[in-house]
């Protein structure tokens, strides 16, 4: 159930831990690394744009 909640982005790891009254480390230990969907921050495109804007330009 925790895996499904995490992969569906229905709950954060902290919310899942609270739901089962366990520490976050326990939740991380039970997530299947082979099946886990990589998480991207919400507004991922904005993060990339911000990162690009803040990256210093190298002059050669």
Backbone torsions as a table, in degrees:
resi	resn	phi	psi	omega
1	UNK	NA	-43.2	179.5
2	UNK	-60.3	-40.8	179.9
3	UNK	-61.5	-44.3	-179.1
4	UNK	-64.3	-44.0	179.3
5	UNK	-62.0	-41.8	-178.9
6	UNK	-68.1	-48.4	-177.9
7	UNK	-64.6	-34.2	179.9
8	UNK	-79.7	-3.0	-177.7
9	UNK	58.8	30.3	177.0
10	UNK	-78.2	-32.0	-176.5
11	UNK	-139.5	151.3	172.5
12	UNK	-82.8	167.9	177.6
13	UNK	-59.4	-40.4	179.2
14	UNK	-62.7	-42.3	179.7
15	UNK	-65.5	-38.6	177.6
16	UNK	-65.4	-43.4	178.5
17	UNK	-60.0	-44.0	178.7
18	UNK	-63.5	-39.3	-179.6
19	UNK	-59.8	-39.8	-177.8
20	UNK	-100.1	3.5	-179.4
21	UNK	55.6	48.7	177.9
22	UNK	-132.5	161.3	176.0
23	UNK	-71.4	158.5	178.6
24	UNK	-57.6	-36.1	-178.9
25	UNK	-59.9	-33.1	177.6
26	UNK	-67.2	-42.5	178.9
27	UNK	-62.8	-48.2	179.4
28	UNK	-58.1	-38.2	179.9
29	UNK	-66.1	-24.0	-178.4
30	UNK	-98.7	-7.8	176.7
31	UNK	-75.6	133.0	-179.8
32	UNK	-77.0	112.7	-176.6
33	UNK	-65.0	-25.5	178.9
34	UNK	-75.6	-31.7	-175.5
35	UNK	-102.4	-14.6	-174.1
36	UNK	-65.9	130.2	178.2
37	UNK	-78.5	126.0	178.7
38	UNK	-60.0	137.5	-179.5
39	UNK	-92.3	139.1	174.8
40	UNK	-117.5	140.8	177.4
41	UNK	-61.5	147.0	176.2
42	UNK	-62.2	140.4	-176.6
43	UNK	73.8	34.3	-175.5
44	UNK	-52.0	-40.3	-178.9
45	UNK	-61.9	-39.1	178.7
46	UNK	-65.0	-37.7	179.9
47	UNK	-64.1	-41.8	179.3
48	UNK	-65.0	-41.5	180.0
49	UNK	-65.1	-42.1	178.9
50	UNK	-64.9	-43.6	178.7
51	UNK	-60.3	-43.7	179.4
52	UNK	-64.4	-38.4	-178.9
53	UNK	-68.5	-31.3	-177.8
54	UNK	-89.8	-10.9	-179.7
55	UNK	-75.6	124.8	-179.4
56	UNK	-65.3	144.6	179.4
57	UNK	-83.3	130.0	177.4
58	UNK	-88.1	127.6	178.5
59	UNK	-104.7	129.0	-179.0
60	UNK	-113.4	NA	NA
